[in-house]
Amino acid sequence: MLKNLFFAVSLLLSSQLALAQLEYDTLESAGLKPDFTRTKIDSIIQTGIKQQAFPGAQLLVAKKGKIIFHEAYGYHTYDSINKVNLNDIYDLASVTKIVGPLPALMKLYEEGKLDLDKPFSNYWKPWKHKKDKKHITLRELLAHQSGMQPYIVFLNSVSKNGTIKKRFVKTEASKRFSNQMYEGIYIKNRFKNKVFRKINRSKVHREKTYKYSGLASLIYPEIIGNLTGESYTEYLQNEFYKPLGCETLGYLPSKKHFKNLIIPTEYDSIFRKTLVKGWVHDENAALLGGVSGNAGLFGTALDLAKYMQMLLQKGNYNGYQFFKPSTINEFTKIQYPENNNRRGLGFDKPLQGNDTLSLKTAYPAPKASSKSFGHAGFTGTFIWADPVNDMLFIFLSNRVYPTRKNRNLYNQNIRIHLQQTFYEAAIRY
């Protein structure tokens, strides 16, 4: 009897390990019509390129633990010199929020070092003396229910009327100026204290309503470093990226000498005066030396797929149990539905009533389940996981090239059309 029990457990473990890592397979194996899928996807993306929604893009879709679609389209820029390759590295922009600080916060919550419903001022002492902030909880911050203002343009603190303030910016590195913003641009190390002071003094709306704010994300790396005793970036690498097998996921790719090509983003005509490539596009993250909780992560589609698949597999991937299933359930569920707030904890969720909306107004695809979750990034990135349909969708582009004024990706709702295709492609028996 014990032998039979051992055999049953072995079978169970082997089946779990078989699902532990992503593998490549075909559309047919997932029950999707291959000709329909490829024809429609190609049409949507090529139309987007022609209408200059983006010069190139990459799409990865996995179902039931198998990558069934992974294709690259177009070029890095409109001059058609460098073709997009499957191992190209992208500036992930706000996707950073759920791939950078969020897994660290989830782990610290699991370990009892963070409480979602106690005042955040327990962990960020300056808020203890701020009447409008001392009672804000981490749950409210992660669900964008705190009343914090959306954004502060910190670039205004280092330049005035187009002139750079030399007390904050140098052209050569030194002990006091070691935070690199770009080639030949170094920010004063203590500038982050100015960032924190401005956040601490920022106004909070009296009414607790849904308002997207990235300000707390600038603070999270400090909290994570304080609670773990490791640097924020080392903690992410040691606890998540290395065990997941993510080879490129991380900050400051220009300093790592990858063979992979890095996709350029926007021509910065205001501060850096060049095409930004290999350094974070977001100015606030750049002023913090490229390492921030709101933006700054770079990576490939495959690395992102490993991270998101781990979440789909309730915290298990590559032989590691990163999180308890209950933790993932807590963070990916809607927190304040009664306040017309669709957000989970850090994760974005479908619009309320999304399944009744048209492709023009839906977010994400109307057929994505209400339990699905993910996040979008300003540079043209989008990652989404659907546990009900066991499907993972990753779209990467540099829609901000050559300028952020280009909004065709949004106007045409291209990512949603692409995502919907994989639901519609299911073979009906």
C-alpha positions in Angstrom: 0.0 0.0 0.0 2.8 2.4 0.9 4.5 1.5 -2.4 1.3 2.4 -4.3 1.0 5.7 -2.3 4.7 6.5 -3.2 4.0 5.8 -6.8 0.9 8.0 -6.9 2.8 10.9 -5.2 5.7 10.4 -7.7 3.3 10.7 -10.6 1.7 13.8 -9.1 5.1 15.4 -8.6 6.3 14.5 -12.1 3.2 16.0 -13.6 3.6 19.2 -11.7 7.3 19.4 -12.7 6.3 18.9 -16.3 4.1 22.0 -16.0 6.8 23.9 -14.1 8.5 25.5 -17.1 7.2 27.0 -20.3 7.8 25.0 -23.5 7.0 25.8 -27.2 4.1 24.1 -28.9 1.7 24.8 -31.7 -1.6 26.7 -32.1 -3.3 23.5 -33.1 -2.2 21.8 -29.9 -4.0 24.5 -27.9 -7.2 24.0 -30.0 -6.8 27.2 -32.0 -7.3 27.7 -35.7 -3.7 28.4 -37.0 -4.6 30.0 -40.4 -7.3 32.2 -38.9 -5.0 33.3 -36.0 -1.9 34.1 -38.0 -3.8 35.8 -40.8 -5.7 38.1 -38.4 -2.7 38.8 -36.1 -0.5 39.7 -39.1 -3.2 42.0 -40.5 -3.7 43.9 -37.2 0.0 44.4 -36.6 1.0 45.2 -40.2 -1.9 47.8 -40.2 -0.5 49.2 -37.0 3.0 49.5 -38.5 1.7 51.2 -41.7 -0.3 53.7 -39.6 2.8 54.3 -37.5 1.3 53.1 -34.2 4.8 51.6 -33.7 7.7 50.7 -35.9 7.8 47.1 -34.7 6.4 44.8 -32.1 6.6 41.4 -30.6 3.8 39.1 -29.5 4.0 36.1 -27.2 1.0 34.0 -26.2 1.0 30.9 -24.0 -1.9 28.5 -23.2 -1.8 25.7 -20.6 1.9 26.2 -20.0 2.8 26.1 -23.7 4.0 29.0 -25.8 1.8 28.7 -28.9 2.6 32.0 -30.6 5.8 34.0 -30.5 6.5 36.3 -33.4 8.4 39.5 -34.1 7.3 42.2 -36.6 8.7 45.3 -38.2 11.9 47.2 -37.2 13.3 49.0 -34.2 12.8 52.3 -36.0 11.0 53.6 -39.1 14.3 53.6 -41.1 13.9 49.8 -41.4 17.6 49.0 -40.4 17.3 46.6 -37.5 14.5 44.0 -37.7 12.8 43.1 -34.4 14.1 39.8 -33.0 12.5 37.5 -30.5 15.3 38.1 -28.0 15.2 41.9 -28.2 15.1 43.8 -24.9 12.4 46.3 -24.2 11.9 49.2 -21.8 8.9 47.9 -19.8 7.8 51.3 -18.4 4.9 50.8 -15.9 4.9 47.0 -16.3 7.8 47.5 -13.9 5.3 48.1 -11.1 4.0 44.5 -11.1 7.3 42.8 -12.1 9.6 44.8 -9.9 8.5 46.0 -6.5 5.2 44.0 -6.4 6.7 40.5 -6.1 9.0 41.8 -3.3 6.0 43.3 -1.5 4.0 40.1 -1.9 6.9 38.1 -0.4 7.3 40.5 2.5 3.5 40.3 3.1 3.7 36.5 3.2 6.6 36.7 5.7 4.6 39.0 8.0 6.9 41.9 7.5 4.3 44.0 5.8 0.6 44.4 6.8 -1.7 45.5 4.0 -4.2 47.1 6.4 -1.9 48.9 8.9 -0.8 52.4 8.2 2.0 52.6 5.6 3.6 55.2 7.9 4.7 52.2 10.1 7.2 51.5 7.3 7.7 55.0 5.9 8.3 57.1 9.0 8.0 60.6 7.4 4.3 60.0 6.9 3.7 59.6 10.7 3.7 63.4 10.9 1.5 64.1 7.9 -2.2 64.3 8.8 -3.3 63.5 5.3 -1.0 60.4 4.9 -0.4 58.9 8.4 -3.5 56.6 8.1 -3.1 55.5 4.4 -2.6 51.7 4.2 -0.5 49.7 1.8 -3.7 48.1 0.5 -5.1 51.6 -0.5 -1.8 52.5 -2.2 -1.5 49.3 -4.2 -5.2 49.5 -5.3 -4.9 53.2 -6.1 -7.5 54.0 -3.6 -5.4 56.3 -1.3 -6.2 59.7 -2.8 -2.5 60.4 -3.7 -2.0 62.6 -6.7 -1.1 60.8 -9.9 2.4 62.2 -10.8 5.0 64.8 -10.0 7.4 66.1 -12.7 10.7 66.0 -10.9 12.5 67.1 -14.0 11.4 70.6 -13.1 13.7 70.4 -10.1 16.9 69.9 -12.2 16.3 72.3 -15.0 14.8 75.8 -15.4 13.8 77.4 -18.7 15.9 74.7 -20.5 19.0 75.3 -18.3 20.3 72.4 -16.3 21.0 73.1 -12.6 24.6 72.0 -12.1 24.2 71.4 -8.4 22.1 68.3 -9.4 23.6 67.2 -12.7 27.2 66.6 -13.8 28.8 65.3 -17.0 31.2 63.1 -15.1 30.8 60.5 -12.3 32.0 61.1 -8.8 31.3 59.8 -5.3 28.4 62.3 -4.9 27.2 61.9 -8.5 27.2 58.2 -9.2 23.5 57.8 -10.3 23.7 57.6 -14.1 20.8 59.0 -16.1 22.3 58.6 -19.5 25.7 58.6 -21.2 27.5 61.6 -19.8 24.7 62.6 -17.4 25.0 61.9 -13.7 22.5 62.8 -11.0 23.4 63.8 -7.5 23.0 60.8 -5.2 21.0 62.7 -2.7 18.5 63.9 -5.3 16.3 61.0 -4.3 15.9 62.7 -0.9 14.4 65.7 -2.7 12.1 63.3 -4.6 10.9 61.7 -1.3 10.4 65.1 0.3 8.2 66.2 -2.5 6.1 63.0 -2.3 5.9 63.4 1.5 4.6 67.0 1.0 2.2 66.2 -1.9 -1.5 66.8 -1.4 -3.9 63.9 -0.8 -7.5 64.1 -2.0 -9.9 63.9 0.9 -12.2 61.5 -0.8 -11.0 57.9 -1.1 -11.8 57.3 -4.7 -10.0 55.4 -7.5 -7.2 57.6 -8.8 -4.1 56.0 -10.5 -1.0 57.2 -8.8 2.6 56.1 -9.3 4.1 58.1 -6.4 4.3 55.3 -3.8 6.1 53.1 -6.4 9.0 55.5 -6.1 9.2 54.7 -2.4 8.8 50.9 -2.5 12.4 50.1 -3.3 13.5 51.9 -0.2 11.0 50.0 1.9 12.1 46.7 0.4 15.7 47.4 1.0 15.1 48.4 4.6 13.0 45.3 5.4 15.2 42.7 3.6 18.6 44.1 4.4 19.6 43.7 0.7 19.7 46.2 -2.0 16.4 46.3 -3.9 17.9 45.1 -7.2 19.9 42.2 -5.5 16.8 41.1 -3.7 14.8 40.9 -6.9 17.6 39.0 -8.7 18.2 36.5 -5.9 14.6 35.9 -4.9 12.8 35.9 -8.2 14.6 36.5 -11.5 17.5 34.0 -11.2 15.3 31.2 -9.8 12.8 31.9 -12.6 15.6 31.6 -15.2 15.1 35.2 -16.4 18.3 36.1 -18.2 17.7 39.7 -19.1 15.0 40.9 -16.7 16.4 43.7 -14.5 17.5 47.4 -14.4 20.3 49.2 -16.2 20.8 46.9 -19.2 23.4 49.2 -20.8 25.7 48.2 -18.0 25.3 44.5 -18.4 26.8 44.0 -21.9 24.0 41.8 -23.3 24.4 40.4 -26.8 20.6 41.1 -27.2 19.7 44.3 -28.9 17.8 46.9 -26.9 14.8 48.6 -28.5 15.0 52.4 -28.6 12.2 54.5 -27.2 11.7 58.3 -27.6 13.9 61.1 -28.9 14.3 63.2 -25.8 14.3 66.8 -27.0 13.9 68.3 -23.5 16.8 66.9 -21.4 18.9 64.2 -22.9 18.8 65.7 -26.4 19.1 62.3 -28.1 17.3 59.1 -28.9 16.9 57.2 -25.7 18.1 53.6 -26.0 19.3 51.3 -23.2 18.3 53.8 -20.5 14.9 54.2 -19.0 12.5 56.4 -20.9 10.6 57.6 -17.8 12.2 60.8 -16.5 11.4 60.2 -12.8 13.0 56.8 -12.9 15.9 58.2 -14.8 16.5 60.9 -12.1 16.8 58.1 -9.6 19.6 56.5 -11.6 17.4 54.2 -13.6 16.3 52.1 -10.6 12.8 52.8 -9.5 9.5 51.1 -8.6 7.5 53.0 -11.2 9.6 52.2 -14.2 13.1 51.2 -15.2 12.9 47.4 -15.7 14.0 46.0 -19.1 13.5 42.5 -20.4 12.5 40.1 -23.2 9.1 38.7 -23.9 10.3 35.2 -22.8 11.5 36.5 -19.4 8.1 38.2 -18.8 6.3 35.0 -19.8 8.2 33.0 -17.1 7.2 35.5 -14.4 3.6 35.6 -15.5 3.4 31.9 -15.9 4.6 31.5 -12.4 1.6 33.6 -11.2 -0.7 31.5 -13.4 0.7 28.4 -11.7 -0.2 29.7 -8.3 3.4 30.6 -7.4 5.2 27.5 -8.7 7.8 27.6 -11.5 11.0 25.9 -12.4 10.9 23.7 -9.2 10.4 26.7 -6.9 7.3 27.7 -4.9 7.7 31.5 -4.9 4.3 32.3 -3.3 1.4 30.6 -1.6 -1.6 30.3 -3.9 -3.6 32.4 -1.3 -1.2 35.3 -1.7 -1.7 35.4 -5.5 -5.5 35.1 -5.0 -5.4 38.1 -2.6 -3.3 40.3 -4.8 -5.1 39.6 -8.0 -8.7 40.1 -6.9 -10.6 43.4 -7.1 -10.1 45.2 -3.8 -12.7 48.0 -3.8 -15.5 47.0 -6.2 -18.0 49.0 -4.3 -16.1 52.2 -5.1 -16.1 51.6 -8.9 -12.4 50.6 -8.6 -11.4 47.7 -10.8 -7.8 47.3 -9.4 -6.2 44.5 -7.6 -3.2 45.0 -5.4 -0.7 46.4 -7.9 -2.3 44.4 -10.7 -4.7 45.9 -13.2 -8.0 44.2 -13.8 -10.7 44.3 -16.5 -13.1 47.2 -16.7 -16.3 46.5 -14.8 -18.7 45.1 -17.2 -15.9 44.6 -19.7 -17.5 41.5 -21.3 -20.4 43.7 -22.6 -18.1 46.3 -24.2 -17.1 46.6 -27.8 -13.5 46.0 -28.9 -13.1 49.8 -29.3 -13.9 50.5 -25.6 -13.0 47.2 -23.8 -9.9 46.7 -21.6 -8.6 44.1 -21.9 -10.2 41.8 -24.5 -14.0 41.4 -23.8 -13.6 37.6 -23.6 -10.8 37.8 -21.0 -12.2 36.5 -17.7 -13.0 38.7 -14.7 -10.2 36.9 -12.8 -7.6 38.0 -15.3 -4.9 40.5 -14.4 -1.9 42.3 -15.8 -0.6 45.8 -16.5 0.3 48.1 -19.4 3.3 50.3 -19.9 3.6 53.9 -21.3 6.2 52.8 -23.9 3.8 50.4 -25.6 4.1 47.3 -23.4 1.2 45.1 -22.2 1.2 41.8 -20.2 -1.9 39.9 -19.1 -2.7 36.6 -17.5 -6.1 34.8 -17.6 -6.3 31.9 -15.0 -9.8 30.8 -16.1 -8.6 30.3 -19.7 -5.1 29.4 -18.6 -3.7 31.9 -21.1 -0.9 34.4 -21.1 -0.6 37.4 -23.5 2.4 39.6 -23.9 2.7 42.5 -26.4 5.8 44.6 -26.6 6.4 47.6 -28.7 8.1 51.1 -28.7 5.0 53.1 -29.6 6.7 56.2 -28.2 9.2 56.2 -31.1 10.0 58.9 -32.2 7.6 60.8 -29.8 5.2 60.1 -27.1 2.6 62.2 -28.9 2.0 59.1 -31.1 -1.2 57.6 -29.6 -2.3 55.4 -32.5 -1.7 52.3 -30.4 -4.4 53.5 -28.0 -6.7 55.1 -30.6 -7.0 51.8 -32.5 -7.0 49.7 -29.3 -4.5 47.4 -31.1 -3.5 45.3 -28.1 -7.1 44.5 -27.3 -7.9 43.4 -30.9 -4.8 41.2 -30.8 -5.7 39.6 -27.5 -9.4 39.0 -28.5 -8.2 37.1 -31.6 -6.8 34.3 -29.4 -10.2 33.9 -27.7 -12.0 33.9 -31.0 -9.6 31.4 -32.7 -10.7 28.5 -30.5 -11.9 25.6 -32.6 -15.6 24.9 -31.9 -16.4 21.2 -32.0 
